[in-house]
């Protein structure tokens, strides 16, 4: 998934006390670039990495040793190591499983957590004598303060500790050695901040305003707006308070609205590469009249004659990178909800019409799912994304949204729900049924996507059949042979013949063998134009079949992606629910209830179950909309075909049939195609793959055959290579 690193350049406003990050062990950055940027920001605010500048708040560096070889990329600030190298851990918990490390030569960089192990907890085996290791300590520049860059000591060799048999009298392994934390540090239960919230709660300073923001003067509208903006930027505003109603179900704060992504256009800039910009229009329906006032009489006829209010529209212009910013900010601020995946970035062919249209549809479906979510709909960054029309304001505010710290446990601390509304057995049954249901729905949708692709291919084949039937009619009435058409029962010597010499037309041009045909003037000379009109109608019907498969049904095929892979999308929710439920059962087991821990578990469980209910609601809406749109499209498609068939049929009835005899038959525009019929249609466009779609693997023989074909030409069925493969 495409992501955008947070900016490392901090404006003076952000450096104020308003935007200072709260000290927390939780970090949910997006990628390695974000992790490195966060490290630089924290280093610039809290101290220096230079050996020349002492730091009073010196971090404790823990020794470690590399387990595998890792070749890092310098452009991503990654550290290259070899298995067995001694390392020092500067910061262990960074974004996406990375750690900030220092090697023996003093180089600092990022390293995956799975590529090293800590050696401080290893103890030597009994009776083993280790060689003494000399500690080389660099002299400090001032007093006895040790510089941050000074090497502490050479790491000891790794010697596994023999712990003997596991004693049943020991307390829980997770509680005693890990402080209750999960072994899987990549679990969504950990990365979302749910684990830290369940075990430790949330710091008071992240929920309660500090005294620096208290106002003792009389409040004005300007001061209230300024205070509201400060709260929103701190993540303490109304947009960061989420309520769960009984159900559990998310409480909607604002009514739903609609967003359209349309009118893509290519832009060029002197200072950047070309890009595509999209118009994003938000449509807000007018508020409905309350039921109590519907029956009231209007005060005057003027009010009664007023037209109904029209929807309010707001249009902004956004690039794909702006959608990346939106997704990055939402991922950090709303870790407890299931956000739809952002379409992947494209590097080749990104300005082709087919790709631009497919990307437009994907972005519209993405932002549509965002605003359909009852919590994400009123997020501060979503409101800013859809409503900011000033480019200068956009450039000023976006760094502030990206600089906001990850919500982590604070997200759950600002969720309000009814007390004591969780039953452990019901919660366990709900998540088991939900997990099985999403897997079954995902499998069914995948089968539906495959079948729908075959239906579209069948429509293209039907287009070819209708076109071939039209050519056959024209070949019959003109006696012009149809190239590449099956001629069953016709000998090769009869394949070419002159029209009049072989008796197709008489001397008067009538479609008859008799020179004195009584129906020459009336019916015989009229049937040819009528049959030609029928052939032309079949060509139009063939075009309708082809266009329907490529345009209307492609849109339906694309819409099926929005319902695909629900189990993968909601896997973090299921994992968080199960891990929290396990902690909840531990907290209420054997009458030794930890009420505070159980209450925090209830908050997380209310969040996950509200997400399950959101999926249920959106699933019903999705399939309802999909089936209705599909049926409406099919009805409209077949109505167009019926209208043209009715028109072609009406030609054979009087007086339309008699009018054709008054003018000679004109050649059809499709007669020229008999020598080269349009039966080989272009390849059918396919939907862009879903981000969770698995890439199909080609057989090795197919890949080799393609390579041989590039050199020697395509292999025919009767060729040596064709038989070989």
ROMI-331790 format. One record per residue (C-alpha): residue in one letter; x, y, z; residue number from 1. Coordinates in steps of 0.02 Angstrom, whole numbers, plus 50000, padded with zeros to 5 digits. Each point is the difference from the previous one (the first is absolute). Example, Ala and Ser with C-alpha at 12.3 -4.5 7.8 and 13.67 -1.06 7.14 Angstrom:
! residues 2
A;50615;49775;50390;1;
S;50069;50172;49967;2;
***
This chain:
! residues 725
X;50000;50000;50000;1;
X;50065;50169;49957;2;
X;50044;50107;50151;3;
X;50071;50172;50026;4;
X;50132;50035;50132;5;
X;49965;50132;50127;6;
X;50089;50163;49971;7;
X;50157;50029;50098;8;
X;49995;50188;49980;9;
X;49906;50070;50148;10;
X;49928;50175;49989;11;
X;50018;50121;50145;12;
X;49816;49978;50041;13;
X;50021;49813;50019;14;
X;50150;50025;50113;15;
X;49889;50090;50124;16;
X;49932;49913;50152;17;
X;49841;49965;49907;18;
X;50078;49873;49882;19;
X;50128;49920;50115;20;
X;49982;49812;50001;21;
X;49953;49916;50162;22;
X;50128;49880;50067;23;
X;49935;49825;49969;24;
X;50074;49830;49968;25;
X;49871;49968;49864;26;
X;50048;50036;49820;27;
X;49896;49955;49849;28;
X;50094;50078;49856;29;
X;49961;49955;49821;30;
X;50165;49947;49919;31;
X;50187;50007;50021;32;
X;50008;50178;49938;33;
X;49873;50053;50129;34;
X;50093;49906;50136;35;
X;50164;50084;49953;36;
X;49918;50171;49992;37;
X;49923;49975;50171;38;
X;50170;49952;50067;39;
X;50077;50158;49929;40;
X;49860;50109;50070;41;
X;50015;49924;50173;42;
X;50188;50014;49993;43;
X;49992;50183;49951;44;
X;49876;50037;50139;45;
X;50071;49893;50139;46;
X;50187;49996;49970;47;
X;50140;49974;49877;48;
X;50082;49849;49922;49;
X;50167;50086;49990;50;
X;50145;49939;50104;51;
X;50047;50179;50039;52;
X;49836;50047;50085;53;
X;49956;49912;50162;54;
X;49820;49955;50033;55;
X;49932;50002;50175;56;
X;49857;49881;49958;57;
X;50111;49863;49933;58;
X;49910;49847;49935;59;
X;50050;49828;50060;60;
X;50075;49907;49853;61;
X;49972;49813;50008;62;
X;50123;49880;49917;63;
X;49938;49887;49861;64;
X;50068;49886;49865;65;
X;49946;49978;49819;66;
X;49919;49833;49959;67;
X;50000;50013;49810;68;
X;50084;50097;49862;69;
X;49908;50157;49950;70;
X;50047;50115;49856;71;
X;49924;50169;50039;72;
X;49960;50139;49879;73;
X;50086;50162;50039;74;
X;49861;50105;49923;75;
X;49883;49929;50132;76;
X;50125;50022;50143;77;
X;50015;49810;50023;78;
X;50149;49918;50083;79;
X;50093;49857;49916;80;
X;50055;49862;50117;81;
X;50075;49826;49993;82;
X;49943;49856;50106;83;
X;50093;50004;50166;84;
X;50039;50187;50000;85;
X;49989;50087;50168;86;
X;49870;50139;50007;87;
X;49924;50125;50119;88;
X;49813;50036;50007;89;
X;49961;50186;50005;90;
X;49812;49987;49974;91;
X;49917;49831;49988;92;
X;49818;50036;49960;93;
X;49990;50100;49839;94;
X;49878;49993;49857;95;
X;49956;49836;49912;96;
X;50120;49893;50101;97;
X;50160;50103;49979;98;
X;50127;50047;50132;99;
X;50131;50136;50006;100;
X;50171;49916;50021;101;
X;50185;50043;50011;102;
X;50137;49883;49941;103;
X;50177;49981;50066;104;
X;50067;50136;49884;105;
X;49875;50128;50064;106;
X;49883;50000;49850;107;
X;49817;50028;50042;108;
X;49856;49933;49896;109;
X;49839;49901;49994;110;
X;49994;49810;50018;111;
X;49851;49881;50006;112;
X;49966;49936;50175;113;
X;50000;49819;49942;114;
X;50180;50014;49938;115;
X;50080;50017;50172;116;
X;49984;49939;50177;117;
X;50037;50086;50164;118;
X;50148;49929;50095;119;
X;49978;50090;50166;120;
X;49885;49864;50067;121;
X;50118;49856;49956;122;
X;50097;49925;50145;123;
X;50148;49882;49991;124;
X;49977;49816;50035;125;
X;50054;49938;50173;126;
X;50186;49966;50012;127;
X;50042;50091;49839;128;
X;50141;50125;50013;129;
X;49990;50146;49882;130;
X;50150;50104;49951;131;
X;50009;50171;50075;132;
X;49947;50136;49883;133;
X;50084;50167;50012;134;
X;49879;50146;50000;135;
X;50058;50140;49886;136;
X;49915;50158;50058;137;
X;50029;50160;49906;138;
X;50037;50150;50110;139;
X;49861;50123;50014;140;
X;50018;50176;49939;141;
X;49938;50072;50165;142;
X;50005;49925;50174;143;
X;49949;49820;50020;144;
X;49855;50005;49877;145;
X;50012;49863;49872;146;
X;49967;50058;49822;147;
X;49856;49914;49910;148;
X;50114;49941;49861;149;
X;50127;49917;50116;150;
X;50014;49812;49985;151;
X;49953;49917;50164;152;
X;50079;49828;49986;153;
X;50031;49857;49882;154;
X;49852;49880;49998;155;
X;50021;49835;50089;156;
X;49988;49840;49900;157;
X;49825;49926;49992;158;
X;49981;49849;50113;159;
X;49826;49926;50020;160;
X;49941;49986;50179;161;
X;49947;49829;50064;162;
X;49838;50034;50091;163;
X;49961;49819;50042;164;
X;49821;49941;50018;165;
X;49857;50124;49998;166;
X;49936;50017;50177;167;
X;49812;49991;50023;168;
X;50014;50113;50152;169;
X;50061;50143;49891;170;
X;49874;50135;49957;171;
X;49941;50029;49821;172;
X;50144;50017;49877;173;
X;49920;50151;49919;174;
X;49966;50084;50166;175;
X;50168;49963;50081;176;
X;50125;50027;49860;177;
X;49907;50108;49872;178;
X;49897;50107;50116;179;
X;49841;49934;49922;180;
X;50054;50046;49823;181;
X;49970;49892;49848;182;
X;50139;49896;49925;183;
X;49950;50053;49824;184;
X;50062;50179;49990;185;
X;49930;50017;49823;186;
X;49823;49960;50055;187;
X;49868;50133;49969;188;
X;49960;49986;50184;189;
X;50172;50075;50031;190;
X;50021;50119;49854;191;
X;49829;50081;50024;192;
X;50039;50045;50180;193;
X;49864;49886;50071;194;
X;50125;49899;50102;195;
X;50077;50153;50081;196;
X;49827;50069;50037;197;
X;49941;49836;50078;198;
X;50155;49976;50107;199;
X;50044;50178;50048;200;
X;49852;50109;49953;201;
X;50048;50167;49926;202;
X;50105;50143;50072;203;
X;49897;50133;50083;204;
X;50084;50139;49901;205;
X;49938;49924;49836;206;
X;49819;50017;50055;207;
X;49994;50150;50115;208;
X;50050;50173;49944;209;
X;50156;50073;50075;210;
X;49991;50159;50100;211;
X;50083;50098;49860;212;
X;49838;49995;49901;213;
X;49887;50064;50139;214;
X;49922;50169;49966;215;
X;49945;50113;50141;216;
X;49938;50145;49893;217;
X;49826;50015;49930;218;
X;49978;49885;49851;219;
X;49960;50074;49829;220;
X;49957;49917;49836;221;
X;50179;50019;49940;222;
X;50073;49927;50159;223;
X;49876;49855;49995;224;
X;50048;49961;49819;225;
X;50184;50011;50044;226;
X;49977;49885;50148;227;
X;49902;49877;49892;228;
X;50139;49999;49870;229;
X;50129;49967;50136;230;
X;49899;49854;50066;231;
X;49980;49927;49827;232;
X;50186;50013;49965;233;
X;50038;49915;50165;234;
X;49878;49860;49961;235;
X;49886;50055;50142;236;
X;49861;50080;49900;237;
X;49824;49941;49972;238;
X;50055;49909;49842;239;
X;50108;49886;50108;240;
X;49859;49951;50118;241;
X;49912;49842;49942;242;
X;49842;49926;50074;243;
X;49933;49823;49991;244;
X;49812;49975;50016;245;
X;49921;49839;50062;246;
X;50020;49863;49872;247;
X;50146;50037;50003;248;
X;49996;50122;49853;249;
X;50091;50161;49964;250;
X;49901;50159;50032;251;
X;49989;50112;49848;252;
X;50038;50182;50033;253;
X;49966;50069;49827;254;
X;49881;49937;49864;255;
X;50074;49905;49854;256;
X;50040;50090;49839;257;
X;50069;49956;49829;258;
X;50169;50031;49918;259;
X;50037;49990;49814;260;
X;50173;49990;49922;261;
X;49988;50059;49821;262;
X;50077;50101;49858;263;
X;50181;49939;50007;264;
X;50124;50108;49906;265;
X;50187;49997;49972;266;
X;50100;50144;50072;267;
X;50179;50050;49975;268;
X;50111;50106;50108;269;
X;50170;50079;49979;270;
X;50063;49931;50165;271;
X;49921;49826;49996;272;
X;49960;49857;49884;273;
X;49829;49990;49915;274;
X;49857;49940;50108;275;
X;49814;49967;49992;276;
X;49881;50106;50101;277;
X;49822;49950;50043;278;
X;49847;50103;50045;279;
X;49928;49944;50167;280;
X;49821;50060;50027;281;
X;49908;49977;50165;282;
X;49810;50003;49987;283;
X;49903;50040;50158;284;
X;49813;49970;49999;285;
X;49893;50133;50087;286;
X;49942;49958;50174;287;
X;49828;49919;50005;288;
X;49854;50093;50079;289;
X;49960;49938;50176;290;
X;49841;49899;50014;291;
X;49925;50122;50127;292;
X;50006;50144;49876;293;
X;49939;49908;49846;294;
X;49815;50026;50041;295;
X;50017;50181;50052;296;
X;49922;50129;49886;297;
X;50123;50117;49912;298;
X;50001;50180;50057;299;
X;49976;50068;49824;300;
X;49974;49943;49822;301;
X;50177;50058;49960;302;
X;50076;49869;50114;303;
X;49885;49867;49929;304;
X;50050;50038;49820;305;
X;50187;49987;50034;306;
X;50084;49857;49906;307;
X;50083;49862;50101;308;
X;50180;50038;50047;309;
X;50131;49930;49883;310;
X;50149;49897;50061;311;
X;50156;50095;50050;312;
X;50157;49959;49901;313;
X;50184;50028;50040;314;
X;50131;49960;49868;315;
X;50186;49988;50033;316;
X;50144;49937;49893;317;
X;50110;49860;50063;318;
X;50146;49896;49937;319;
X;50033;49819;50041;320;
X;50136;50055;50122;321;
X;49866;50098;50094;322;
X;49901;49840;50021;323;
X;50159;49920;50068;324;
X;50013;50140;50128;325;
X;49818;49974;50050;326;
X;50025;49812;50021;327;
X;50161;50025;50098;328;
X;49920;50122;50122;329;
X;49844;49892;50022;330;
X;50104;49845;50033;331;
X;50093;50090;50139;332;
X;49850;50086;50078;333;
X;49872;49857;49988;334;
X;50097;49840;50039;335;
X;49848;49907;50067;336;
X;49892;50000;49843;337;
X;50013;49902;49838;338;
X;50048;50125;49865;339;
X;49984;49950;49817;340;
X;50165;49972;49910;341;
X;50065;50139;49890;342;
X;50029;49956;49816;343;
X;50180;49960;49963;344;
X;50113;50127;49915;345;
X;50030;49977;49814;346;
X;50162;50045;49914;347;
X;49976;49941;49820;348;
X;49856;50052;49889;349;
X;49924;50113;50132;350;
X;49939;50126;49871;351;
X;49908;49878;49887;352;
X;49813;50029;49988;353;
X;49955;49826;50062;354;
X;50111;50013;50153;355;
X;49945;50177;50043;356;
X;49818;49947;49993;357;
X;50036;49844;50105;358;
X;50097;50104;50127;359;
X;49858;50128;50007;360;
X;49876;49861;50041;361;
X;50115;49925;50132;362;
X;50024;50169;50085;363;
X;49813;50034;49998;364;
X;49964;49832;50080;365;
X;50138;50030;50128;366;
X;49940;50170;50056;367;
X;49821;49936;49993;368;
X;50040;49864;50127;369;
X;50089;50126;50110;370;
X;49850;50116;50012;371;
X;49881;49853;50023;372;
X;50089;49951;50160;373;
X;49910;50085;50145;374;
X;50164;50044;50086;375;
X;50117;50041;49856;376;
X;49866;50111;49924;377;
X;50027;50141;50125;378;
X;50188;49982;50022;379;
X;50091;50167;49999;380;
X;50113;49953;49855;381;
X;49852;49939;49895;382;
X;49908;50164;50025;383;
X;50157;50094;49953;384;
X;50031;49889;49848;385;
X;49825;50026;49930;386;
X;49978;50183;50046;387;
X;50166;50089;49978;388;
X;49990;50099;49837;389;
X;50152;50111;50030;390;
X;50167;49928;49943;391;
X;50098;50112;50119;392;
X;49897;49941;50149;393;
X;50022;49820;49941;394;
X;50190;50018;49996;395;
X;49999;50079;50174;396;
X;49885;49875;50087;397;
X;50054;49834;49923;398;
X;50169;49997;50094;399;
X;49904;50026;50162;400;
X;49884;49854;49965;401;
X;50148;49888;49957;402;
X;50098;50059;50153;403;
X;49863;49948;50121;404;
X;50056;49850;50103;405;
X;49919;49831;49975;406;
X;49844;49984;50106;407;
X;50042;49827;50066;408;
X;49920;49968;50169;409;
X;49926;50175;50001;410;
X;49876;49946;49866;411;
X;49924;49871;50116;412;
X;50006;50119;50147;413;
X;49882;50117;49906;414;
X;49870;49866;49961;415;
X;49844;50011;50108;416;
X;49879;49855;50016;417;
X;49869;49929;50119;418;
X;50074;49919;50155;419;
X;49998;49812;50033;420;
X;49930;49955;49828;421;
X;50124;49862;49955;422;
X;49971;49815;50026;423;
X;50156;49895;49971;424;
X;49908;49852;49926;425;
X;49897;50108;49883;426;
X;50156;50096;49947;427;
X;50093;49837;49963;428;
X;49855;49930;49899;429;
X;49982;50164;49906;430;
X;50181;50008;49944;431;
X;50003;49816;49951;432;
X;49844;50020;49894;433;
X;50062;50163;49927;434;
X;50168;49925;49951;435;
X;49917;49850;49916;436;
X;49873;50111;49913;437;
X;50127;50121;49927;438;
X;50104;49856;49933;439;
X;49846;49922;49919;440;
X;49944;50167;49927;441;
X;50174;50033;49933;442;
X;50006;49830;49916;443;
X;49828;50026;49925;444;
X;50043;50174;49935;445;
X;50159;49933;49921;446;
X;49896;49870;49908;447;
X;49877;50135;49948;448;
X;50141;50107;49932;449;
X;50065;49855;49896;450;
X;49828;49955;49933;451;
X;49961;50180;49960;452;
X;50159;50011;49899;453;
X;49942;49851;49899;454;
X;49829;50082;49976;455;
X;50086;50153;49927;456;
X;50100;49888;49883;457;
X;49839;49914;49947;458;
X;49926;50170;49956;459;
X;50149;50035;49889;460;
X;49976;49831;49916;461;
X;49816;50043;49977;462;
X;50054;50161;49917;463;
X;50107;49900;49879;464;
X;49853;49883;49964;465;
X;49881;50144;49962;466;
X;50130;50081;49888;467;
X;50031;49837;49908;468;
X;49813;49979;49973;469;
X;49992;50176;49927;470;
X;50144;49963;49882;471;
X;49913;49839;49946;472;
X;49842;50096;49953;473;
X;50102;50124;49898;474;
X;50096;49860;49915;475;
X;49836;49915;49956;476;
X;49916;50151;49919;477;
X;50157;50062;49912;478;
X;50081;49832;49958;479;
X;50165;50066;50065;480;
X;50098;49867;50092;481;
X;50032;50023;50185;482;
X;50182;49974;50046;483;
X;50040;49882;50145;484;
X;49820;49939;50008;485;
X;49956;49814;50013;486;
X;49929;49941;49834;487;
X;49930;49829;50041;488;
X;49932;49909;49846;489;
X;50076;50121;49873;490;
X;50133;49934;49883;491;
X;50154;50101;49958;492;
X;49952;50012;49815;493;
X;49837;50087;50047;494;
X;50087;50122;50114;495;
X;50024;50133;49864;496;
X;49869;50044;49873;497;
X;49925;50150;49912;498;
X;49839;50068;50074;499;
X;49894;50009;49844;500;
X;50079;49855;49904;501;
X;49963;49880;50141;502;
X;49819;50056;50018;503;
X;49996;50098;50164;504;
X;49921;50151;49913;505;
X;49902;50012;49839;506;
X;50029;50129;49863;507;
X;49889;50124;50089;508;
X;50099;49985;50161;509;
X;49868;49905;50094;510;
X;50044;49861;50121;511;
X;49919;49867;49891;512;
X;50040;49878;49858;513;
X;49845;50049;49897;514;
X;50016;50145;49880;515;
X;49814;50037;50005;516;
X;49978;49983;50189;517;
X;49833;50074;50049;518;
X;50067;50061;50165;519;
X;50150;50089;49929;520;
X;49937;50174;50029;521;
X;49917;49971;50167;522;
X;50066;49864;50114;523;
X;50156;49934;49913;524;
X;50088;50167;49985;525;
X;49948;50046;50178;526;
X;50058;49846;50093;527;
X;50184;50036;49965;528;
X;50000;50173;50085;529;
X;49900;49927;50144;530;
X;50124;49859;50025;531;
X;50141;50125;49988;532;
X;49918;50105;50137;533;
X;49990;49842;50105;534;
X;50186;49968;49973;535;
X;50040;50178;50051;536;
X;49894;49981;50157;537;
X;50095;49843;50047;538;
X;50162;50099;49986;539;
X;49932;50130;50121;540;
X;49947;49862;50120;541;
X;50175;49926;49989;542;
X;50071;50170;50048;543;
X;49880;50008;50148;544;
X;50058;49830;50062;545;
X;50182;50049;49986;546;
X;49977;50170;50083;547;
X;49896;49926;50140;548;
X;50137;49875;50044;549;
X;50139;50129;49991;550;
X;49917;50145;50090;551;
X;49844;49962;50102;552;
X;50046;49825;50056;553;
X;50180;50055;50032;554;
X;49934;50125;50128;555;
X;49902;49861;50086;556;
X;50153;49887;49993;557;
X;50103;50137;50082;558;
X;49868;50024;50136;559;
X;50019;49819;50051;560;
X;50175;50042;50063;561;
X;49923;50102;50140;562;
X;49921;49843;50072;563;
X;50150;49885;49972;564;
X;50117;49937;50137;565;
X;49900;50055;50154;566;
X;50095;49875;50107;567;
X;50166;50082;49954;568;
X;49931;50175;50028;569;
X;49926;49957;50170;570;
X;50140;49884;50058;571;
X;50074;50137;50113;572;
X;49829;50024;50080;573;
X;49980;49813;50030;574;
X;50176;49985;50071;575;
X;49975;50148;50117;576;
X;49832;49931;50055;577;
X;50071;49827;50041;578;
X;50152;50067;50092;579;
X;49895;50122;50101;580;
X;49873;49865;50041;581;
X;50142;49891;50066;582;
X;50057;50143;50114;583;
X;49819;50027;50054;584;
X;49980;49818;50049;585;
X;50164;50006;50097;586;
X;49944;50156;50092;587;
X;49835;49922;50053;588;
X;50062;49822;50033;589;
X;49976;49910;50168;590;
X;49918;50148;50083;591;
X;50162;50101;49998;592;
X;49926;50138;49895;593;
X;50107;50145;49946;594;
X;49860;50125;49973;595;
X;50107;50134;49918;596;
X;50078;49877;49878;597;
X;49831;49921;49963;598;
X;49923;50172;49969;599;
X;50136;50043;49874;600;
X;49975;49831;49916;601;
X;49815;50039;49985;602;
X;50043;50162;49910;603;
X;50106;49910;49871;604;
X;49870;49863;49979;605;
X;49864;50129;49972;606;
X;50110;50077;49865;607;
X;50031;49835;49910;608;
X;49818;49944;50009;609;
X;49944;50170;49935;610;
X;50117;49973;49852;611;
X;49921;49829;49969;612;
X;49829;50082;49999;613;
X;50064;50132;49879;614;
X;50055;49863;49881;615;
X;49828;49919;50012;616;
X;49913;50164;49957;617;
X;50117;50044;49858;618;
X;49991;49824;49929;619;
X;49811;50009;49984;620;
X;50013;50172;49919;621;
X;50136;49942;49880;622;
X;49908;49848;49936;623;
X;49836;50095;49991;624;
X;50081;50136;49894;625;
X;50098;49875;49895;626;
X;49852;49892;49952;627;
X;49886;50148;49964;628;
X;50132;50084;49891;629;
X;50032;49838;49908;630;
X;49815;49970;49966;631;
X;49972;50181;49949;632;
X;50146;49988;49880;633;
X;49936;49837;49926;634;
X;49824;50071;49979;635;
X;50066;50155;49914;636;
X;50113;49893;49890;637;
X;49862;49882;49944;638;
X;49879;50145;49975;639;
X;50122;50076;49876;640;
X;50010;49834;49908;641;
X;49810;49979;50001;642;
X;49973;50176;49932;643;
X;50115;49965;49853;644;
X;49921;49829;49968;645;
X;49827;50078;50002;646;
X;50059;50133;49877;647;
X;50074;49867;49883;648;
X;49842;49897;50011;649;
X;49892;50149;49956;650;
X;50084;50017;49831;651;
X;49912;49843;49939;652;
X;49828;50076;50035;653;
X;49907;50122;49887;654;
X;50016;50142;49964;655;
X;50187;49993;50047;656;
X;50026;49846;49891;657;
X;49922;50085;49847;658;
X;50109;50155;50019;659;
X;50158;49897;49973;660;
X;49943;49957;49822;661;
X;50000;50182;49946;662;
X;50189;50016;50009;663;
X;50138;49882;49946;664;
X;50101;49907;50130;665;
X;50155;50091;50062;666;
X;50155;49903;50046;667;
X;50023;49969;50184;668;
X;50148;50076;50090;669;
X;50039;49826;50066;670;
X;50019;49919;49828;671;
X;50180;50059;49990;672;
X;50037;49898;50157;673;
X;49954;49835;49918;674;
X;50179;49980;49939;675;
X;50068;50037;50173;676;
X;49863;49977;50131;677;
X;50019;50076;50173;678;
X;49994;49836;50094;679;
X;50161;50018;50100;680;
X;49953;50122;50136;681;
X;50124;50086;50115;682;
X;50042;49915;50162;683;
X;49870;50026;50133;684;
X;50057;50125;50133;685;
X;50011;49922;50173;686;
X;49977;50084;50169;687;
X;50155;50057;50091;688;
X;50048;49863;50125;689;
X;49951;50017;50181;690;
X;50144;50036;50117;691;
X;49967;49832;50086;692;
X;49988;49902;49837;693;
X;50135;49869;49984;694;
X;50101;50014;49840;695;
X;49976;49844;49893;696;
X;50159;49902;49970;697;
X;50040;49949;49822;698;
X;50075;49830;49962;699;
X;50185;50004;49962;700;
X;49966;49920;49831;701;
X;49884;50143;49953;702;
X;50133;50129;50044;703;
X;50134;49908;49901;704;
X;49882;49980;49853;705;
X;49969;50187;49999;706;
X;50187;50033;49998;707;
X;50026;49879;49857;708;
X;49854;50077;49908;709;
X;50078;50173;50012;710;
X;50154;49935;49909;711;
X;49928;49873;49878;712;
X;49823;50064;49984;713;
X;49839;49931;50074;714;
X;49986;49812;50009;715;
X;49854;49932;49899;716;
X;49905;49845;50047;717;
X;50090;49897;49870;718;
X;50174;50068;50030;719;
X;50140;49909;50085;720;
X;49999;50118;50149;721;
X;49812;49986;50015;722;
X;50012;49811;50010;723;
X;50145;50010;50119;724;
X;49911;50113;50124;725;
***
